[in-house]
């Protein structure tokens, strides 16, 4: 009797099954909770600290057309007007963050999400956008089109 325990037979098996099922329930709960937590607490956005970017090369755009480029972690819109000048704007709509595009037929910047209209200088003309688009400075450096943040006066 010194080596025997007073536990009923099958008790250790029952306990092992309880641990196994409890762990499975806990793992299932965690697998449902993890995506919810990732949605509620999004990962931090890396600030790339970009003040200047090469948006394209001279000759890439036809007059009265536009192209999307990356300005750090957000999109930008480069426009070559019909008179040959370059304009650069943020391509993120100030209403809900949709990506805007240049409409050569209207000579305006258009947000397809809710039909917001901006001028080529970024000011909002119609639709739901509450603020104008951020305008950037455009410089030519050789055959490169360089876009920088506007300097505050």
N, C-alpha and C positions, 0 to 999 in steps of 0.2 A: 503494500500500500504506500510505501514511501515514494515510489516513482509515478504513481497514478494521480491524476487530478480529479477533482469532483465536478467536472463540467459534463453536462449531458452529451451523448454522442451526437454529432452533426452540428453542434453549436459553433465550432470554429468555421465550418463550411458556410453556415448561415451568416456569420459575421463577415466573411470574405465577400459573399454575394451582396450584402448590404453596403459595404465599402465600394464595391464595383458599381452598383446602381447609383449610389449617392454621387460618386465621381462622374458618372455619365450625365446625371441631371445637372450637376454643377458645370460641366463642360458645355452642355447645351445652353444653359442660361448665359454663360460667358460668350458663346458664339452669337447669341442674339443681342447682347448688350454692347459688344465691341463696335459694330458698325454705327450704332446709335451714338455712342460716345465720340467716335471719329467725326460724325456729322455735326454734333453739338459743339465740339471743341476741335475746329479745323487746325491742321498743322500750320506753323508760322510760315508766312510768305517771305522768301529770301529777297531782300533788297539788293539788287545787283549793283546799285550805285552808279548807274550809267548816266552820264551827262551828255554823251556824244555817241552817235552811231552813223555808220555809212549806210544810207538808205537805198543806194543804187548807183548806177553809173549814168553819165550823160548819154542820152540816146536810147536808154531802156524804155522810156515812156514816150508815147506819141502825144502831140498837143491835144489838150482837152481830154485828158485821161488821168487815172489815178492808180495807185498800187499800195498794197498793205505791206508794211515792214515791221520788224520787231524793234521796240525801243525798251530795252531792259526786259521786264517781265510782262509788258503790255504791248498791244498792237498800236502802230502809228499809221497814218494815211499820208502818202506823198502824192501831191497833185501837180501836174504840169498844165497850167492854164493855156487857153488858146493864144494868148499874147506872148507865151514863152517863159513866163515866170513860174518859179516853184513855190508851192505852199506846203507846209507840213502841219498836221493836226494830230491830236490823240484820236485813235479810231474807236474809242470806247464811249458809247452813248451815255450821256449824263442822266438818262431816265432810269434804265434798268441794266446798263452795262453791256448791251448788245454791240456787236462790231458793225460800225457804219461803213458805207462805201460811197465812192464818188459816182454820181450820175452825170455823164457827159451831155446827155440830151437835155437835162435841166440846168446844167452848170451849177449843181448844188450837191451837198453831202446829204445822203439819205440813210435813215435807220429803218431797216426792213421790219423790225419787231412791231412797232406801233406807228409807223409812217411819220417819224420825226424828220424835220427838214432843217438843215444848217446851211449857212452861206459858206463860201470857200475860205472865209476868214475865221470860221468857227462859231460865229454868232448864231443863236437859235432863231429860226424864222417861224416855224409852225410845228404843231404837234405837242406831245407831252413833255419833251425835254425841258427841265427847269433851268438849266445853266448852259452857257456856251461850251464848246469843246476847247480844250487847251491847245493853244497855238505854239508851234516851235519855230525856232530860227533855222533857216536853210542857207548853207554856204556851199560854194563849189570849190573843191580842192583838187586841182588837176581835172581828171575825168570822173572824180567821185562826187556824189551828192551827200554832203554831211549835214545831219540834223542834230541840233543842240537845244537844250532848254532855253527859253527866253530869259534874259537877264532882267531882274527887277530894277526899275528906274529909281 
